Amino acid sequence: MKYISTRGQSPAIGFSDILLGGLAPDGGLYLPVHYPQLSDADLSAMRGLNYRDLAFYILSRLIDDIPAVDLKAIIDKTYRAEVYGFTRAGQNAEDITPTLKLEHNLYLLSLSNGPTLAFKDMAMQLLGNLFEYVLKKRNETTNILGATSGDTGSAAEYAMRGKEGVRVFMLSPYQKMSRFQTAQMFSLQDDNIFNIAVKGVFDDAQDMVKAVSNDSLFKAKYKIGAVNSINWGRIVAQVVYYFKGYFAVTQNNAQKVDFAVPSGNFGNVCAGHIARMMGLPINKLVVATNENDVLDEFFKTGIYRPRGAANTYQTSSPSMDISKASNFERFVYDLVGRDGAKVRELWSSVDKGGAFEIKELLPQLADYGFVSGSSSHANRMQTIRETKAKYNVVIDTHTADGLKVALHYLSQPQRNKDIPMLVLETAQPAKFEDAIVVALGQVPERPASLNNIEDLPQKFEVMDASVDAIKDFIVTKSQ
Ligand SMILES: *Cc1c(COP(=O)(O)O)cnc(C)c1O
């Protein structure tokens, strides 16, 4: 399987070659040259497989430059009950992404039972093992540099800790993450993990990362890498749980399901789109946003109008506070019939801070089966309260975005009541304690082993928002 760029001007290359990089040389995102097709017989063969075997069935169609035995070993090492063990009462950790039934044909698909309690662990843990494998094969090392306001940074650190050939330099805004998120990251004592608390806001940290990445000499000399949300390895890993969820709630391949996906960078729901393109019988993909509703606007109007930092709201579902959905270009490439020139034309305006409109493609858009909606802070608080009252289940604010939009869609009179709806649970409530206290007046239960995480010794550097300071730090630690 070769990978091509959404902008059509980069040579096709193999999986291992795109794994360690970011954007394609022409500025586009990588996608497989075609989507492998899983037939009805394939679906029947996959039904009943455990998560590891299912993951191998799917990923081996997309990753063919790693020998099958090695790929199987990497997958088996990643998707273990011990790694994804923070389950709710009654769930089986062996399922890796167990479902939780709320009522007839309404389920949560739990994607946040991994080490950092958010769905990013689903992909990042695999990425950590893939990185280690590929770097070792090539006798290379990498210095991963990133900026985080919470979920991505901690998922990356837990995935890369102790990995040979990998160092992680993770910048975060000093004293601006929640106490729990801070403790999760800063309590890691591994020699290859460097937490850097930047005296500034998230954008200052992000600017430092961009400045270092734009210095191509420094980047090459110090092998600066990234694990941001456009990484194809992350998307591909996420395709698997759509299949797992489908098989969990259906009895035969003639049945279809809906998925509701709390969305920001369009990474999670992009994997759902790809699952459908590979043959998974999906009825609707319900894209749920918070007040940062750029994607909702697109699916309702055909206008994609990313917003700048000044027009991006801080909300109680902070991991979705994104106004430029970095993976969206992957879907648009398919929408325009895989025409790289058309994508270049559309993004020539986006890359300059503009918008685009594809009114003429609205009929095609409808064929892809997306619906969308958005939620407000008040909606989330109400959804959390109602879910607790009705089902005795506590959900986090991001999952509440998904459930709120899903319920609105389910309430449409024309909607077929026989189709199961799976709402993707993207974080556990313990991760966003303060918001749960506001909603319910009580602190959500935490996995017992994390109870005193705030009291553990912390390892971090405080740094001015200075590009030279971070460069000096990387140079020193690379010796
Ligand atoms: C990252 C994240 C999201 C958004 O996922 P995208 O792939 O960016 O659309 C939603 N919820 C939580 C908890 C997250 O960490």
The ligand as a Gaussian input file, in Angstrom:
#p B3LYP/6-31G(d) Opt

LIG

0 1
 C       -8.886000      15.303000      21.074000
 C      -10.205000      15.149000      21.712000
 C      -11.407000      15.312000      20.988000
 C      -11.440000      15.753000      19.544000
 O      -10.963000      14.778000      18.658000
 P      -10.542000      15.164000      17.159000
 O       -9.876000      13.967000      16.626000
 O       -9.586000      16.331000      17.304000
 O      -11.764000      15.550000      16.414000
 C      -12.604000      15.075000      21.649000
 N      -12.636000      14.745000      22.950000
 C      -11.498000      14.581000      23.667000
 C      -11.606000      14.224000      25.098000
 C      -10.243000      14.774000      23.087000
 O       -9.121000      14.625000      23.816000

